[in-house]
């Protein structure tokens, strides 16, 4: 593929393409999780598993953003972790607490109504542990939070790398991530948490870092190559097998590599002048984290409301109506939660920490 561009680096916050991809990733995962509610309504057909590749797009973006932001402005390991915790923890704890409340006061409405306090503590701490209601599956109380367990482990590794010089940091990160995956492969897949943290999916963070290094060096794709990269990524996702493991090597190949192609192509298209400025997708991109966290609870509530109202569920027309209405409601719930819960909470936490810091420096 031919490459164009300079070594100019732009703040990730100005990348409209990244926000658009975040929006697409969040909505893609939401659509993927419509499969189970539809089954409850009697849908016995297949449901495209490739929609779950939104997770892989998030992981690639995470690697890209972490490297790009710390490359432009040196930051200490402590400050890096502080910023990531402020960004990730409050809303995650809020939604996890909501799940606990549902389990305590409405277990008859939850298909995996199992509450173990040791598991609850590990969920709040972002530590991988088997779900008591889903034997053999590593997942926190908030089921989609399994991805946050990976994110937090990656943040910890990344923070350690900030103690190294730039070149050593890059190779240290890439070799550590590769070493974890190789260790998992050599052991034929550890069980439990060790197997979880040494799964091939961790290499998607490395893929994002390599894209960031490429972009920082000005090695953009040309217009045709960028379009080809995005189109090929989407085609590979469309042609992916219907059965993919959650964290295995088949997922890395079927979803991770296409996600990398899409991210690199979209970034290059924006660099080449394609405007990513549509207001609604950008707004959804800003709210993507909250949408990701709350959509499962919202979908479950949507099914309960639909059944309680006695609305029909027979036939493709009614199921399509259900899917559109419940998915829209879940996305709206995420947007409203971002606007009225996450943003005020974020401001409150940041204000409290700033006030505490001022008190500590006062004589």
C-alpha positions in Angstrom: 0.0 0.0 0.0 1.3 3.5 -0.8 1.6 6.0 1.9 1.4 9.8 2.1 1.7 12.5 4.7 4.0 14.2 7.1 5.1 13.4 10.7 2.5 15.9 12.0 0.8 14.5 15.1 -2.7 15.6 16.0 -4.3 15.3 19.4 -6.6 12.3 19.6 -9.3 14.6 20.8 -9.4 16.2 17.3 -9.8 12.9 15.5 -13.4 12.9 14.4 -12.7 9.4 12.9 -11.9 8.0 16.3 -15.1 9.4 17.8 -17.1 8.0 14.8 -15.4 4.6 15.3 -16.2 4.7 19.0 -19.9 5.4 18.2 -20.0 2.5 15.6 -18.2 0.2 18.1 -20.7 0.9 20.9 -23.7 0.5 18.7 -22.3 -2.6 17.1 -21.9 -4.3 20.5 -25.5 -3.1 21.4 -26.8 -4.8 18.2 -24.9 -7.9 19.0 -26.5 -8.2 22.4 -30.0 -7.9 20.8 -29.6 -11.6 20.0 -30.4 -12.9 23.4 -33.6 -10.7 23.9 -34.8 -11.8 20.5 -34.4 -15.5 21.5 -36.5 -14.8 24.6 -39.2 -13.6 22.2 -39.0 -16.8 20.2 -36.5 -15.9 17.4 -34.7 -19.2 16.6 -32.6 -17.9 13.6 -29.0 -17.0 13.7 -27.7 -13.7 14.8 -24.5 -12.2 13.3 -21.7 -12.6 15.8 -19.4 -10.1 13.9 -21.3 -7.3 15.6 -19.3 -8.1 18.7 -16.2 -6.9 16.9 -17.0 -3.5 18.3 -15.0 -4.7 21.3 -11.9 -5.3 19.1 -12.2 -1.8 17.6 -12.3 -0.4 21.2 -9.1 -2.3 22.1 -7.2 -1.2 19.0 -8.3 2.4 19.6 -7.2 2.1 23.3 -3.7 1.1 22.3 -3.6 3.9 19.7 -4.9 6.6 22.1 -2.7 5.6 25.1 0.5 5.7 23.0 -0.4 8.9 21.1 -1.4 10.9 24.2 1.7 10.0 26.2 4.0 10.5 23.3 2.9 14.0 22.7 3.0 15.1 26.4 5.2 13.2 28.8 3.3 12.0 31.8 4.3 10.1 35.0 3.0 6.7 35.7 1.0 8.0 38.7 -0.6 10.8 36.7 -1.4 8.4 33.9 -3.2 5.9 36.2 -4.9 8.7 38.0 -6.4 10.1 34.8 -7.5 6.6 33.6 -9.1 5.8 36.9 -11.0 9.1 37.0 -12.2 8.3 33.5 -13.2 4.7 33.9 -14.0 3.9 37.5 -16.9 6.2 38.6 -19.4 5.2 36.0 -18.4 1.6 36.1 -19.0 1.5 39.8 -22.3 3.2 39.5 -23.6 0.7 36.9 -22.1 -2.3 38.8 -23.9 -1.1 41.9 -27.1 -0.9 39.9 -26.6 -4.5 38.9 -26.2 -5.5 42.5 -29.4 -3.7 43.4 -31.2 -5.6 40.7 -29.8 -8.9 41.9 -30.9 -8.2 45.4 -34.3 -6.8 44.8 -35.3 -8.4 41.5 -33.4 -11.7 40.9 -36.5 -13.1 39.2 -35.8 -10.7 36.4 -32.1 -11.6 36.0 -31.2 -14.8 34.1 -27.9 -15.0 35.9 -29.2 -14.1 39.3 -26.2 -15.1 41.4 -24.6 -12.8 43.9 -21.3 -13.7 45.6 -19.7 -11.0 47.6 -16.2 -12.2 46.9 -17.0 -11.9 43.2 -18.6 -8.5 43.8 -15.4 -7.2 45.3 -13.4 -8.5 42.4 -15.8 -6.8 40.1 -15.3 -3.4 41.7 -11.6 -4.0 41.7 -11.4 -5.0 38.0 -9.9 -8.3 38.8 -10.8 -11.2 36.5 -12.8 -14.0 38.3 -15.3 -16.7 37.3 -18.9 -15.5 37.4 -20.9 -17.5 40.0 -23.9 -17.6 37.8 -22.0 -18.6 34.6 -19.8 -21.6 35.3 -16.5 -21.5 33.4 -16.9 -17.9 32.2 -14.6 -15.1 33.5 -16.8 -12.1 33.9 -17.7 -9.5 36.5 -21.2 -8.7 37.8 -21.6 -6.2 34.9 -21.1 -8.8 32.2 -19.7 -6.4 29.5 -17.1 -5.4 32.1 -14.9 -8.3 31.1 -13.4 -5.9 28.6 -12.7 -3.4 31.4 -10.6 -6.1 33.1 -8.4 -6.2 30.1 -8.3 -2.4 29.8 -7.3 -2.0 33.5 -4.5 -4.6 33.1 -3.3 -2.8 30.0 -3.3 0.5 31.8 -1.2 -1.0 34.6 1.3 -2.4 32.1 1.3 0.9 30.2 1.9 2.9 33.5 4.9 0.7 34.2 6.3 1.3 30.7 6.2 5.1 31.4 9.2 4.6 33.7 11.3 3.7 30.6 12.7 5.8 27.7 10.6 6.0 24.6 12.2 3.3 22.5 12.6 0.9 25.4 9.0 1.7 26.3 7.7 0.7 22.9 9.6 -2.5 22.7 8.8 -3.3 26.3 5.1 -3.0 25.7 5.1 -4.9 22.5 7.3 -7.7 23.8 5.3 -8.0 27.0 2.0 -8.3 25.3 3.4 -10.8 22.8 5.0 -12.7 25.7 1.7 -12.9 27.5 0.0 -14.3 24.4 2.9 -16.8 23.7 2.8 -17.9 27.4 -0.9 -18.6 27.1 -0.4 -20.5 23.8 2.6 -22.5 25.2 0.5 -23.6 28.2 -2.3 -24.6 25.8 -4.5 -22.0 27.6 -4.3 -21.6 31.3 -7.5 -21.9 33.2 -9.2 -19.1 35.1 -7.7 -15.7 35.5 -4.2 -16.7 34.2 -5.8 -18.0 31.0 -7.9 -14.8 30.7 -4.9 -12.4 30.9 -2.7 -14.5 28.5 -5.3 -14.8 25.8 -4.4 -13.7 22.2 -6.9 -10.8 22.4 -4.3 -8.8 24.3 -2.4 -8.4 21.1 -5.1 -6.0 19.9 -3.7 -3.3 22.2 -0.3 -3.9 20.6 -1.9 -3.5 17.2 -3.3 -0.1 18.3 0.2 1.0 19.5 1.8 0.0 16.2 -0.8 2.1 14.3 0.0 5.0 16.6 3.7 4.6 15.9 3.0 4.5 12.2 0.8 7.6 12.4 3.4 9.5 14.5 6.0 8.7 11.8 3.7 10.2 9.1 3.2 6.9 7.4 -0.4 7.5 6.4 -2.2 5.5 3.7 -3.1 7.2 0.4 -6.7 7.8 -0.4 -7.3 4.6 -2.4 -5.3 2.5 0.1 -7.2 4.0 3.0 -10.6 3.2 1.4 -9.3 -0.3 0.5 -8.2 -0.8 4.1 -11.6 0.1 5.5 -13.5 -1.9 2.9 -11.3 -4.9 3.4 -11.7 -4.7 7.2 -15.5 -4.6 6.8 -15.5 -7.4 4.3 -13.4 -9.6 6.5 -15.8 -9.0 9.4 -18.8 -9.8 7.2 -17.2 -13.1 6.0 -16.0 -14.1 9.5 -17.1 -17.5 10.9 -20.3 -17.6 12.9 -18.6 -19.2 15.9 -15.7 -17.3 17.4 -14.1 -17.7 20.8 -14.4 -14.8 23.1 -10.6 -14.1 23.5 -8.8 -16.7 21.4 -6.5 -16.6 18.4 -9.4 -17.0 16.0 -10.9 -13.8 17.3 -7.6 -11.9 16.9 -7.5 -13.0 13.2 -11.3 -12.7 12.4 -12.0 -9.5 14.4 -8.7 -7.9 15.6 -6.9 -7.6 12.3 -10.0 -6.2 10.5 -10.4 -3.8 13.3 -6.9 -2.6 12.8 -7.5 -2.2 9.1 -10.6 -0.1 9.8 -8.9 2.1 12.3 -5.8 2.8 10.2 -8.0 3.4 7.1 -10.3 5.8 8.9 -7.4 7.8 10.4 -5.8 8.1 7.0 -9.1 9.2 5.3 -9.4 12.0 7.9 -5.8 13.0 7.4 -6.5 13.1 3.6 -9.3 15.6 4.1 -12.5 13.5 4.7 -14.6 15.3 7.2 -15.9 13.3 10.2 -18.2 16.0 11.5 -21.7 14.6 11.7 -23.0 15.8 15.1 -25.0 12.8 16.2 -22.3 10.2 15.6 -19.8 12.5 17.3 -22.1 12.8 20.3 -22.6 9.0 20.4 -18.8 8.7 20.2 -18.4 10.9 23.3 -21.0 8.9 25.1 -19.8 5.5 23.8 -18.3 4.3 27.1 -21.5 5.0 29.0 -23.6 3.4 26.2 -21.4 0.4 26.4 -21.8 0.1 30.1 -25.6 0.6 30.4 -26.9 -1.0 27.2 -27.2 -4.5 28.7 -29.3 -3.4 31.6 -31.4 -1.2 29.3 -32.0 -4.1 26.8 -33.0 -6.4 29.7 -35.5 -3.7 30.9 -36.8 -3.3 27.4 -37.6 -7.0 27.2 -39.4 -6.9 30.5 -41.5 -3.8 29.5 -42.4 -5.4 26.1 -43.5 -8.6 27.8 -45.4 -6.8 30.6 -47.3 -4.7 28.0 -48.3 -7.9 26.3 -47.0 -6.7 22.9 -46.9 -9.4 20.1 -43.6 -11.2 19.5 -44.7 -13.5 16.7 -43.5 -12.9 13.1 -40.5 -11.1 11.7 -42.3 -7.7 11.5 -43.0 -7.6 15.3 -39.5 -8.8 16.1 -38.1 -6.1 13.9 -40.2 -3.5 15.6 -39.0 -4.9 19.0 -35.4 -4.8 17.9 -35.6 -1.2 16.6 -37.5 0.2 19.5 -35.5 -1.6 22.3 -32.1 -0.8 20.6 -33.1 2.8 20.2 -34.2 3.0 23.8 -31.0 1.4 25.0 -28.9 3.9 23.0 -31.0 6.8 24.3 -30.6 5.4 27.9 -26.8 5.5 27.4 -26.9 9.0 26.0 -29.0 10.3 28.9 -26.8 8.5 31.5 -23.8 10.1 29.9 -25.4 13.6 30.0 -27.0 13.4 33.5 -24.9 10.9 35.4 -21.4 10.4 33.9 -20.6 14.1 33.1 -21.8 15.5 36.4 -20.0 12.7 38.3 -16.8 13.3 36.4 -16.9 17.0 37.2 -17.6 16.3 40.8 -14.7 13.9 41.1 -12.3 16.2 39.3 -13.4 19.2 41.4 -13.0 17.1 44.6 -9.5 16.0 43.7 -8.4 19.5 42.7 -9.7 20.9 46.0 -7.9 18.2 47.9 -4.7 19.0 46.0 -5.0 22.7 46.8 -5.3 21.9 50.5 -2.3 19.7 50.4 0.0 22.5 49.0 -1.3 25.2 51.3 1.2 26.0 54.1 
